[in-house]
Amino acid sequence: MKRYSRITGTGSYLPPRRLSNADLVIELAGKGVETSDDWIVERTGIRARHFAAPDVCSSDLALHAATSALQAAGVEAQAIDLIIVATSTPDMVFPSTACILQHKLGVGGSAAFDVQAVCSGFVYALAIADAMIQTGAANKALVIGSEVFSRILDFTDRTTCVLFGDGAGAVVLEASDRPGILATDLHADGKHVGILCVPGNVSGGKVIGSPLLTMDGQAVFKLAVGVLEQSARAVLAKAEKSTSEVDWLIPHQANIRIMQSTAKRLKMGMDHVIVTVDQHGNTSAASIPLALDAGVRGGKILPGQLLMLEGVGGGFTWGSVLLNL
């Protein structure tokens, strides 16, 4: 009998500190940076984001989201035999945030590792977990996207610092004899490394280069819309499905314009797109599972529906997952 993987529980967590655009404008004014709520909303669709407290790490956010997903799935942490954390803001250089999370969950022995594909990270992690479950290498997996992007923002650059937020989202993925994940599609093109990156590293106890995010917004936008459409059509072809059959598109929540353009190219109405960017900002690898959990808990996304998850991020990486919930 063929093995499949199915999402059996979702969870998410946002740090308590919520900054509306008005709040952020005031903070930035104190740093000599001028912007406005209208400027941010018009260009991005973002109205608020959450920032973690200084002593809170990605593993802390991941713990909350993972616990919520485990409860939703009715699965004990001890039963998990695979933990994958997608993050670009790990707790430390090593060990992995997944290993730190495993300890915080009070369990041990399972495989645990991080995936670094920036905003595509959750899609990459989900595809890896699906493959491991299909081959019998795992039975019950925790797949998490968790980020504290507020730590790597240049708050003197209004074109980037208004975009990002912190948060975590998680799913429990279990082996099943019924199809859940139908197809995956992953890609990368390293020649675009420079358009979205944090070009620093640690050497000899010092930060070499810049530890802050830099982005060529126009280049990212142009590339993102094109590759998202290509990946969406590729994953649909693999599963022998059409866009008309997709109940919900759950894209990476980077910018409402990218989401609208992608939906238009796929001939999907925005009433079939889960949108949380207005309240969460861009939470990188956490954005898709955050949006998924918001849709499930909000009653929009229902069991049996066909979902398309797709992300695009620094690397340049992109990919899609098509699944039945």
Contacts in CASP RR format, 6 or more apart in sequence:
PFRMAT RR
TARGET T0000
AUTHOR 0000-0000-0000
METHOD contacts of the structure
MODEL  1
MKRYSRITGTGSYLPPRRLSNADLVIELAGKGVETSDDWIVERTGIRARH
FAAPDVCSSDLALHAATSALQAAGVEAQAIDLIIVATSTPDMVFPSTACI
LQHKLGVGGSAAFDVQAVCSGFVYALAIADAMIQTGAANKALVIGSEVFS
RILDFTDRTTCVLFGDGAGAVVLEASDRPGILATDLHADGKHVGILCVPG
NVSGGKVIGSPLLTMDGQAVFKLAVGVLEQSARAVLAKAEKSTSEVDWLI
PHQANIRIMQSTAKRLKMGMDHVIVTVDQHGNTSAASIPLALDAGVRGGK
ILPGQLLMLEGVGGGFTWGSVLLNL
1 177 0 8 1.000
2 177 0 8 1.000
3 133 0 8 1.000
3 134 0 8 1.000
3 135 0 8 1.000
3 136 0 8 1.000
3 175 0 8 1.000
3 176 0 8 1.000
3 177 0 8 1.000
4 133 0 8 1.000
4 134 0 8 1.000
4 175 0 8 1.000
4 176 0 8 1.000
4 177 0 8 1.000
4 178 0 8 1.000
4 179 0 8 1.000
4 180 0 8 1.000
4 181 0 8 1.000
5 129 0 8 1.000
5 130 0 8 1.000
5 133 0 8 1.000
5 134 0 8 1.000
5 141 0 8 1.000
5 173 0 8 1.000
5 174 0 8 1.000
5 175 0 8 1.000
5 176 0 8 1.000
5 180 0 8 1.000
5 181 0 8 1.000
6 173 0 8 1.000
6 174 0 8 1.000
6 176 0 8 1.000
6 178 0 8 1.000
6 179 0 8 1.000
6 180 0 8 1.000
6 181 0 8 1.000
6 323 0 8 1.000
6 324 0 8 1.000
7 171 0 8 1.000
7 172 0 8 1.000
7 173 0 8 1.000
7 180 0 8 1.000
7 181 0 8 1.000
7 323 0 8 1.000
7 325 0 8 1.000
8 72 0 8 1.000
8 73 0 8 1.000
8 74 0 8 1.000
8 75 0 8 1.000
8 172 0 8 1.000
8 173 0 8 1.000
8 174 0 8 1.000
9 69 0 8 1.000
9 70 0 8 1.000
9 72 0 8 1.000
9 73 0 8 1.000
9 74 0 8 1.000
9 171 0 8 1.000
9 172 0 8 1.000
9 296 0 8 1.000
10 68 0 8 1.000
10 69 0 8 1.000
10 72 0 8 1.000
10 169 0 8 1.000
10 170 0 8 1.000
10 171 0 8 1.000
10 172 0 8 1.000
10 289 0 8 1.000
10 292 0 8 1.000
10 293 0 8 1.000
10 296 0 8 1.000
10 297 0 8 1.000
11 65 0 8 1.000
11 66 0 8 1.000
11 68 0 8 1.000
11 69 0 8 1.000
11 72 0 8 1.000
11 169 0 8 1.000
11 170 0 8 1.000
11 171 0 8 1.000
11 289 0 8 1.000
11 293 0 8 1.000
11 297 0 8 1.000
12 65 0 8 1.000
12 68 0 8 1.000
12 167 0 8 1.000
12 168 0 8 1.000
12 169 0 8 1.000
12 170 0 8 1.000
12 286 0 8 1.000
12 289 0 8 1.000
12 290 0 8 1.000
12 293 0 8 1.000
12 294 0 8 1.000
13 61 0 8 1.000
13 64 0 8 1.000
13 65 0 8 1.000
13 68 0 8 1.000
13 167 0 8 1.000
13 168 0 8 1.000
13 169 0 8 1.000
14 50 0 8 1.000
14 166 0 8 1.000
14 167 0 8 1.000
14 280 0 8 1.000
14 290 0 8 1.000
15 50 0 8 1.000
15 51 0 8 1.000
15 52 0 8 1.000
15 53 0 8 1.000
15 56 0 8 1.000
15 61 0 8 1.000
15 166 0 8 1.000
15 167 0 8 1.000
16 50 0 8 1.000
17 50 0 8 1.000
17 51 0 8 1.000
17 52 0 8 1.000
17 53 0 8 1.000
18 48 0 8 1.000
18 49 0 8 1.000
18 50 0 8 1.000
19 27 0 8 1.000
19 48 0 8 1.000
19 49 0 8 1.000
19 50 0 8 1.000
19 51 0 8 1.000
20 37 0 8 1.000
20 47 0 8 1.000
20 48 0 8 1.000
21 36 0 8 1.000
21 37 0 8 1.000
21 40 0 8 1.000
21 41 0 8 1.000
21 46 0 8 1.000
21 47 0 8 1.000
21 48 0 8 1.000
21 162 0 8 1.000
22 37 0 8 1.000
24 35 0 8 1.000
24 40 0 8 1.000
24 49 0 8 1.000
24 162 0 8 1.000
25 35 0 8 1.000
25 36 0 8 1.000
25 37 0 8 1.000
27 155 0 8 1.000
28 34 0 8 1.000
28 35 0 8 1.000
28 155 0 8 1.000
28 158 0 8 1.000
28 161 0 8 1.000
28 162 0 8 1.000
31 155 0 8 1.000
31 156 0 8 1.000
32 156 0 8 1.000
33 155 0 8 1.000
33 156 0 8 1.000
33 157 0 8 1.000
33 158 0 8 1.000
33 161 0 8 1.000
34 158 0 8 1.000
35 158 0 8 1.000
35 162 0 8 1.000
37 47 0 8 1.000
40 46 0 8 1.000
40 47 0 8 1.000
40 162 0 8 1.000
41 47 0 8 1.000
43 255 0 8 1.000
43 257 0 8 1.000
44 162 0 8 1.000
44 163 0 8 1.000
44 255 0 8 1.000
44 256 0 8 1.000
44 257 0 8 1.000
44 277 0 8 1.000
44 281 0 8 1.000
45 255 0 8 1.000
45 256 0 8 1.000
45 257 0 8 1.000
45 277 0 8 1.000
45 278 0 8 1.000
46 162 0 8 1.000
46 163 0 8 1.000
46 256 0 8 1.000
46 277 0 8 1.000
46 278 0 8 1.000
46 281 0 8 1.000
46 282 0 8 1.000
47 278 0 8 1.000
47 279 0 8 1.000
48 278 0 8 1.000
48 279 0 8 1.000
48 280 0 8 1.000
48 281 0 8 1.000
49 164 0 8 1.000
49 165 0 8 1.000
49 166 0 8 1.000
49 279 0 8 1.000
49 280 0 8 1.000
49 281 0 8 1.000
49 283 0 8 1.000
50 165 0 8 1.000
50 166 0 8 1.000
50 167 0 8 1.000
50 280 0 8 1.000
51 150 0 8 1.000
51 165 0 8 1.000
51 166 0 8 1.000
52 60 0 8 1.000
52 61 0 8 1.000
52 148 0 8 1.000
52 150 0 8 1.000
52 166 0 8 1.000
52 167 0 8 1.000
56 148 0 8 1.000
57 91 0 8 1.000
57 97 0 8 1.000
57 100 0 8 1.000
57 148 0 8 1.000
58 85 0 8 1.000
58 87 0 8 1.000
58 89 0 8 1.000
58 90 0 8 1.000
58 91 0 8 1.000
58 97 0 8 1.000
58 146 0 8 1.000
58 147 0 8 1.000
58 148 0 8 1.000
58 168 0 8 1.000
59 85 0 8 1.000
59 91 0 8 1.000
59 97 0 8 1.000
59 100 0 8 1.000
59 101 0 8 1.000
59 104 0 8 1.000
59 146 0 8 1.000
60 104 0 8 1.000
61 146 0 8 1.000
61 147 0 8 1.000
61 148 0 8 1.000
61 166 0 8 1.000
61 167 0 8 1.000
61 168 0 8 1.000
61 286 0 8 1.000
62 85 0 8 1.000
62 87 0 8 1.000
62 97 0 8 1.000
62 101 0 8 1.000
62 144 0 8 1.000
62 145 0 8 1.000
62 146 0 8 1.000
62 168 0 8 1.000
62 169 0 8 1.000
62 170 0 8 1.000
63 101 0 8 1.000
63 104 0 8 1.000
63 105 0 8 1.000
64 168 0 8 1.000
65 144 0 8 1.000
65 145 0 8 1.000
65 146 0 8 1.000
65 167 0 8 1.000
65 168 0 8 1.000
65 169 0 8 1.000
65 170 0 8 1.000
65 286 0 8 1.000
65 289 0 8 1.000
65 293 0 8 1.000
66 77 0 8 1.000
66 101 0 8 1.000
66 105 0 8 1.000
66 142 0 8 1.000
66 144 0 8 1.000
66 168 0 8 1.000
66 170 0 8 1.000
67 105 0 8 1.000
68 170 0 8 1.000
68 293 0 8 1.000
69 142 0 8 1.000
69 144 0 8 1.000
69 169 0 8 1.000
69 170 0 8 1.000
69 171 0 8 1.000
69 172 0 8 1.000
69 293 0 8 1.000
70 76 0 8 1.000
70 77 0 8 1.000
70 80 0 8 1.000
70 142 0 8 1.000
70 172 0 8 1.000
72 172 0 8 1.000
73 172 0 8 1.000
73 174 0 8 1.000
75 140 0 8 1.000
75 172 0 8 1.000
75 174 0 8 1.000
77 105 0 8 1.000
77 106 0 8 1.000
77 107 0 8 1.000
78 107 0 8 1.000
79 140 0 8 1.000
80 105 0 8 1.000
80 107 0 8 1.000
80 110 0 8 1.000
80 140 0 8 1.000
80 141 0 8 1.000
80 142 0 8 1.000
80 172 0 8 1.000
81 110 0 8 1.000
81 111 0 8 1.000
81 138 0 8 1.000
81 139 0 8 1.000
81 140 0 8 1.000
81 141 0 8 1.000
82 110 0 8 1.000
82 111 0 8 1.000
82 112 0 8 1.000
82 129 0 8 1.000
82 132 0 8 1.000
82 133 0 8 1.000
82 137 0 8 1.000
82 138 0 8 1.000
82 140 0 8 1.000
82 141 0 8 1.000
82 142 0 8 1.000
83 98 0 8 1.000
83 101 0 8 1.000
83 102 0 8 1.000
83 110 0 8 1.000
83 111 0 8 1.000
83 112 0 8 1.000
83 113 0 8 1.000
83 141 0 8 1.000
83 142 0 8 1.000
83 144 0 8 1.000
84 98 0 8 1.000
84 112 0 8 1.000
84 113 0 8 1.000
84 114 0 8 1.000
84 115 0 8 1.000
84 125 0 8 1.000
84 128 0 8 1.000
84 129 0 8 1.000
84 141 0 8 1.000
84 142 0 8 1.000
84 143 0 8 1.000
84 144 0 8 1.000
85 96 0 8 1.000
85 97 0 8 1.000
85 98 0 8 1.000
85 101 0 8 1.000
85 112 0 8 1.000
85 113 0 8 1.000
85 114 0 8 1.000
85 115 0 8 1.000
85 125 0 8 1.000
85 144 0 8 1.000
85 145 0 8 1.000
85 146 0 8 1.000
86 114 0 8 1.000
86 115 0 8 1.000
86 116 0 8 1.000
86 117 0 8 1.000
86 121 0 8 1.000
86 122 0 8 1.000
86 124 0 8 1.000
86 125 0 8 1.000
86 143 0 8 1.000
86 144 0 8 1.000
86 145 0 8 1.000
86 146 0 8 1.000
86 285 0 8 1.000
87 97 0 8 1.000
87 114 0 8 1.000
87 115 0 8 1.000
87 116 0 8 1.000
87 145 0 8 1.000
87 146 0 8 1.000
87 147 0 8 1.000
87 284 0 8 1.000
87 285 0 8 1.000
88 116 0 8 1.000
88 118 0 8 1.000
88 147 0 8 1.000
88 149 0 8 1.000
88 152 0 8 1.000
88 198 0 8 1.000
88 284 0 8 1.000
88 285 0 8 1.000
89 147 0 8 1.000
89 148 0 8 1.000
89 149 0 8 1.000
89 151 0 8 1.000
89 152 0 8 1.000
89 284 0 8 1.000
90 96 0 8 1.000
90 97 0 8 1.000
90 114 0 8 1.000
91 97 0 8 1.000
91 100 0 8 1.000
92 100 0 8 1.000
93 202 0 8 1.000
96 112 0 8 1.000
96 113 0 8 1.000
96 114 0 8 1.000
97 114 0 8 1.000
97 146 0 8 1.000
98 112 0 8 1.000
98 113 0 8 1.000
98 114 0 8 1.000
98 144 0 8 1.000
99 112 0 8 1.000
99 113 0 8 1.000
101 112 0 8 1.000
101 144 0 8 1.000
102 108 0 8 1.000
102 109 0 8 1.000
102 110 0 8 1.000
102 112 0 8 1.000
111 137 0 8 1.000
111 138 0 8 1.000
115 121 0 8 1.000
115 124 0 8 1.000
115 125 0 8 1.000
115 128 0 8 1.000
117 123 0 8 1.000
117 124 0 8 1.000
117 125 0 8 1.000
117 188 0 8 1.000
117 285 0 8 1.000
117 313 0 8 1.000
117 314 0 8 1.000
117 315 0 8 1.000
117 317 0 8 1.000
118 196 0 8 1.000
118 284 0 8 1.000
118 285 0 8 1.000
118 313 0 8 1.000
118 314 0 8 1.000
118 315 0 8 1.000
118 317 0 8 1.000
119 252 0 8 1.000
119 254 0 8 1.000
119 282 0 8 1.000
119 284 0 8 1.000
119 285 0 8 1.000
119 287 0 8 1.000
119 311 0 8 1.000
119 312 0 8 1.000
119 313 0 8 1.000
119 314 0 8 1.000
119 317 0 8 1.000
120 186 0 8 1.000
120 252 0 8 1.000
120 285 0 8 1.000
120 311 0 8 1.000
120 312 0 8 1.000
120 313 0 8 1.000
120 314 0 8 1.000
120 317 0 8 1.000
120 318 0 8 1.000
120 319 0 8 1.000
121 145 0 8 1.000
121 284 0 8 1.000
121 285 0 8 1.000
121 311 0 8 1.000
121 317 0 8 1.000
122 143 0 8 1.000
122 145 0 8 1.000
122 169 0 8 1.000
122 285 0 8 1.000
122 286 0 8 1.000
122 287 0 8 1.000
122 288 0 8 1.000
122 289 0 8 1.000
122 309 0 8 1.000
122 311 0 8 1.000
123 184 0 8 1.000
123 186 0 8 1.000
123 288 0 8 1.000
123 309 0 8 1.000
123 310 0 8 1.000
123 311 0 8 1.000
123 319 0 8 1.000
123 320 0 8 1.000
123 321 0 8 1.000
124 186 0 8 1.000
124 317 0 8 1.000
124 319 0 8 1.000
125 143 0 8 1.000
125 144 0 8 1.000
125 145 0 8 1.000
125 285 0 8 1.000
126 143 0 8 1.000
126 171 0 8 1.000
126 173 0 8 1.000
126 181 0 8 1.000
126 184 0 8 1.000
126 309 0 8 1.000
126 321 0 8 1.000
127 184 0 8 1.000
127 186 0 8 1.000
127 321 0 8 1.000
129 138 0 8 1.000
129 141 0 8 1.000
129 143 0 8 1.000
129 173 0 8 1.000
130 173 0 8 1.000
130 181 0 8 1.000
130 184 0 8 1.000
130 321 0 8 1.000
131 184 0 8 1.000
132 138 0 8 1.000
132 141 0 8 1.000
133 139 0 8 1.000
133 141 0 8 1.000
133 173 0 8 1.000
133 174 0 8 1.000
133 175 0 8 1.000
136 175 0 8 1.000
138 175 0 8 1.000
139 174 0 8 1.000
139 175 0 8 1.000
140 172 0 8 1.000
140 173 0 8 1.000
140 174 0 8 1.000
140 175 0 8 1.000
141 172 0 8 1.000
141 173 0 8 1.000
141 174 0 8 1.000
142 170 0 8 1.000
142 171 0 8 1.000
142 172 0 8 1.000
142 173 0 8 1.000
143 170 0 8 1.000
143 171 0 8 1.000
143 173 0 8 1.000
143 289 0 8 1.000
144 168 0 8 1.000
144 169 0 8 1.000
144 170 0 8 1.000
144 171 0 8 1.000
144 289 0 8 1.000
145 168 0 8 1.000
145 169 0 8 1.000
145 170 0 8 1.000
145 285 0 8 1.000
145 286 0 8 1.000
145 289 0 8 1.000
146 167 0 8 1.000
146 168 0 8 1.000
146 169 0 8 1.000
146 285 0 8 1.000
146 286 0 8 1.000
147 165 0 8 1.000
147 166 0 8 1.000
147 167 0 8 1.000
147 168 0 8 1.000
147 283 0 8 1.000
147 284 0 8 1.000
147 285 0 8 1.000
147 286 0 8 1.000
148 166 0 8 1.000
148 167 0 8 1.000
149 164 0 8 1.000
149 165 0 8 1.000
149 166 0 8 1.000
149 213 0 8 1.000
149 282 0 8 1.000
149 283 0 8 1.000
149 284 0 8 1.000
150 164 0 8 1.000
150 165 0 8 1.000
150 166 0 8 1.000
152 198 0 8 1.000
152 211 0 8 1.000
152 212 0 8 1.000
152 213 0 8 1.000
153 160 0 8 1.000
153 161 0 8 1.000
153 164 0 8 1.000
153 212 0 8 1.000
153 213 0 8 1.000
154 160 0 8 1.000
154 161 0 8 1.000
154 212 0 8 1.000
154 213 0 8 1.000
154 214 0 8 1.000
155 161 0 8 1.000
157 214 0 8 1.000
159 215 0 8 1.000
159 217 0 8 1.000
160 213 0 8 1.000
160 214 0 8 1.000
160 215 0 8 1.000
163 254 0 8 1.000
163 255 0 8 1.000
163 281 0 8 1.000
163 282 0 8 1.000
164 213 0 8 1.000
164 281 0 8 1.000
164 282 0 8 1.000
164 283 0 8 1.000
164 284 0 8 1.000
165 280 0 8 1.000
165 281 0 8 1.000
165 282 0 8 1.000
165 283 0 8 1.000
166 283 0 8 1.000
166 286 0 8 1.000
167 280 0 8 1.000
167 283 0 8 1.000
167 286 0 8 1.000
167 290 0 8 1.000
168 286 0 8 1.000
168 289 0 8 1.000
168 290 0 8 1.000
169 286 0 8 1.000
169 289 0 8 1.000
169 290 0 8 1.000
169 292 0 8 1.000
169 293 0 8 1.000
170 289 0 8 1.000
170 293 0 8 1.000
171 289 0 8 1.000
171 292 0 8 1.000
173 181 0 8 1.000
179 324 0 8 1.000
180 323 0 8 1.000
180 324 0 8 1.000
180 325 0 8 1.000
181 321 0 8 1.000
181 322 0 8 1.000
181 323 0 8 1.000
182 238 0 8 1.000
182 239 0 8 1.000
182 241 0 8 1.000
182 322 0 8 1.000
182 323 0 8 1.000
182 324 0 8 1.000
183 235 0 8 1.000
183 236 0 8 1.000
183 238 0 8 1.000
183 239 0 8 1.000
183 321 0 8 1.000
183 322 0 8 1.000
184 235 0 8 1.000
184 238 0 8 1.000
184 319 0 8 1.000
184 320 0 8 1.000
184 321 0 8 1.000
184 322 0 8 1.000
185 231 0 8 1.000
185 234 0 8 1.000
185 235 0 8 1.000
185 238 0 8 1.000
185 319 0 8 1.000
185 320 0 8 1.000
185 321 0 8 1.000
186 317 0 8 1.000
186 318 0 8 1.000
186 319 0 8 1.000
187 227 0 8 1.000
187 231 0 8 1.000
187 317 0 8 1.000
187 318 0 8 1.000
187 319 0 8 1.000
188 315 0 8 1.000
188 316 0 8 1.000
188 317 0 8 1.000
188 318 0 8 1.000
189 315 0 8 1.000
189 316 0 8 1.000
190 315 0 8 1.000
190 316 0 8 1.000
192 219 0 8 1.000
192 223 0 8 1.000
192 314 0 8 1.000
192 315 0 8 1.000
192 316 0 8 1.000
193 314 0 8 1.000
193 315 0 8 1.000
193 316 0 8 1.000
194 214 0 8 1.000
194 216 0 8 1.000
195 215 0 8 1.000
195 216 0 8 1.000
195 217 0 8 1.000
195 219 0 8 1.000
195 220 0 8 1.000
195 223 0 8 1.000
195 314 0 8 1.000
195 316 0 8 1.000
196 213 0 8 1.000
196 214 0 8 1.000
196 215 0 8 1.000
196 216 0 8 1.000
196 217 0 8 1.000
196 220 0 8 1.000
196 313 0 8 1.000
196 314 0 8 1.000
196 315 0 8 1.000
196 316 0 8 1.000
197 213 0 8 1.000
197 214 0 8 1.000
197 314 0 8 1.000
197 315 0 8 1.000
198 210 0 8 1.000
198 211 0 8 1.000
198 212 0 8 1.000
198 213 0 8 1.000
198 214 0 8 1.000
199 209 0 8 1.000
199 210 0 8 1.000
199 214 0 8 1.000
200 207 0 8 1.000
200 208 0 8 1.000
200 209 0 8 1.000
200 210 0 8 1.000
200 211 0 8 1.000
201 207 0 8 1.000
201 208 0 8 1.000
201 209 0 8 1.000
202 208 0 8 1.000
220 313 0 8 1.000
221 255 0 8 1.000
221 257 0 8 1.000
221 258 0 8 1.000
223 312 0 8 1.000
223 316 0 8 1.000
224 254 0 8 1.000
224 258 0 8 1.000
224 312 0 8 1.000
224 313 0 8 1.000
224 318 0 8 1.000
225 258 0 8 1.000
225 261 0 8 1.000
225 262 0 8 1.000
225 265 0 8 1.000
226 265 0 8 1.000
227 312 0 8 1.000
227 316 0 8 1.000
227 318 0 8 1.000
227 319 0 8 1.000
228 251 0 8 1.000
228 258 0 8 1.000
228 262 0 8 1.000
228 310 0 8 1.000
228 311 0 8 1.000
228 312 0 8 1.000
228 318 0 8 1.000
228 320 0 8 1.000
229 262 0 8 1.000
229 265 0 8 1.000
229 266 0 8 1.000
231 310 0 8 1.000
231 311 0 8 1.000
231 318 0 8 1.000
231 319 0 8 1.000
231 320 0 8 1.000
232 243 0 8 1.000
232 249 0 8 1.000
232 262 0 8 1.000
232 266 0 8 1.000
232 308 0 8 1.000
232 310 0 8 1.000
232 320 0 8 1.000
233 266 0 8 1.000
234 320 0 8 1.000
235 308 0 8 1.000
235 310 0 8 1.000
235 319 0 8 1.000
235 320 0 8 1.000
235 321 0 8 1.000
235 322 0 8 1.000
236 242 0 8 1.000
236 243 0 8 1.000
236 246 0 8 1.000
236 308 0 8 1.000
236 322 0 8 1.000
238 322 0 8 1.000
239 322 0 8 1.000
241 306 0 8 1.000
241 322 0 8 1.000
243 266 0 8 1.000
243 267 0 8 1.000
243 268 0 8 1.000
245 306 0 8 1.000
246 268 0 8 1.000
246 272 0 8 1.000
246 306 0 8 1.000
246 307 0 8 1.000
246 308 0 8 1.000
246 322 0 8 1.000
247 272 0 8 1.000
247 301 0 8 1.000
247 305 0 8 1.000
247 306 0 8 1.000
247 307 0 8 1.000
248 272 0 8 1.000
248 273 0 8 1.000
248 274 0 8 1.000
248 295 0 8 1.000
248 300 0 8 1.000
248 301 0 8 1.000
248 305 0 8 1.000
248 306 0 8 1.000
248 307 0 8 1.000
248 308 0 8 1.000
249 262 0 8 1.000
249 263 0 8 1.000
249 266 0 8 1.000
249 268 0 8 1.000
249 272 0 8 1.000
249 273 0 8 1.000
249 274 0 8 1.000
249 307 0 8 1.000
249 308 0 8 1.000
249 310 0 8 1.000
250 273 0 8 1.000
250 274 0 8 1.000
250 288 0 8 1.000
250 291 0 8 1.000
250 292 0 8 1.000
250 307 0 8 1.000
250 308 0 8 1.000
250 309 0 8 1.000
250 310 0 8 1.000
251 258 0 8 1.000
251 259 0 8 1.000
251 262 0 8 1.000
251 273 0 8 1.000
251 274 0 8 1.000
251 288 0 8 1.000
251 291 0 8 1.000
251 309 0 8 1.000
251 310 0 8 1.000
251 311 0 8 1.000
252 282 0 8 1.000
252 287 0 8 1.000
252 288 0 8 1.000
252 310 0 8 1.000
252 311 0 8 1.000
252 312 0 8 1.000
252 313 0 8 1.000
253 259 0 8 1.000
253 275 0 8 1.000
253 276 0 8 1.000
253 277 0 8 1.000
253 280 0 8 1.000
253 281 0 8 1.000
253 282 0 8 1.000
253 283 0 8 1.000
253 287 0 8 1.000
253 288 0 8 1.000
253 290 0 8 1.000
253 291 0 8 1.000
254 277 0 8 1.000
254 282 0 8 1.000
254 287 0 8 1.000
254 312 0 8 1.000
254 313 0 8 1.000
255 277 0 8 1.000
255 282 0 8 1.000
256 275 0 8 1.000
256 277 0 8 1.000
256 278 0 8 1.000
259 270 0 8 1.000
259 273 0 8 1.000
259 275 0 8 1.000
259 277 0 8 1.000
260 270 0 8 1.000
262 310 0 8 1.000
263 269 0 8 1.000
263 270 0 8 1.000
263 272 0 8 1.000
263 273 0 8 1.000
274 291 0 8 1.000
274 292 0 8 1.000
274 294 0 8 1.000
274 295 0 8 1.000
274 300 0 8 1.000
274 301 0 8 1.000
275 291 0 8 1.000
276 287 0 8 1.000
276 290 0 8 1.000
276 291 0 8 1.000
276 294 0 8 1.000
277 287 0 8 1.000
280 287 0 8 1.000
280 290 0 8 1.000
280 291 0 8 1.000
281 287 0 8 1.000
283 290 0 8 1.000
284 313 0 8 1.000
288 309 0 8 1.000
288 310 0 8 1.000
288 311 0 8 1.000
292 301 0 8 1.000
292 307 0 8 1.000
292 309 0 8 1.000
295 301 0 8 1.000
296 325 0 8 1.000
301 307 0 8 1.000
301 325 0 8 1.000
302 325 0 8 1.000
303 325 0 8 1.000
304 324 0 8 1.000
304 325 0 8 1.000
305 324 0 8 1.000
305 325 0 8 1.000
306 322 0 8 1.000
306 323 0 8 1.000
306 324 0 8 1.000
307 322 0 8 1.000
307 323 0 8 1.000
307 324 0 8 1.000
307 325 0 8 1.000
308 320 0 8 1.000
308 321 0 8 1.000
308 322 0 8 1.000
309 320 0 8 1.000
309 321 0 8 1.000
309 322 0 8 1.000
309 323 0 8 1.000
310 318 0 8 1.000
310 319 0 8 1.000
310 320 0 8 1.000
310 321 0 8 1.000
311 318 0 8 1.000
311 319 0 8 1.000
311 320 0 8 1.000
312 318 0 8 1.000
312 319 0 8 1.000
END
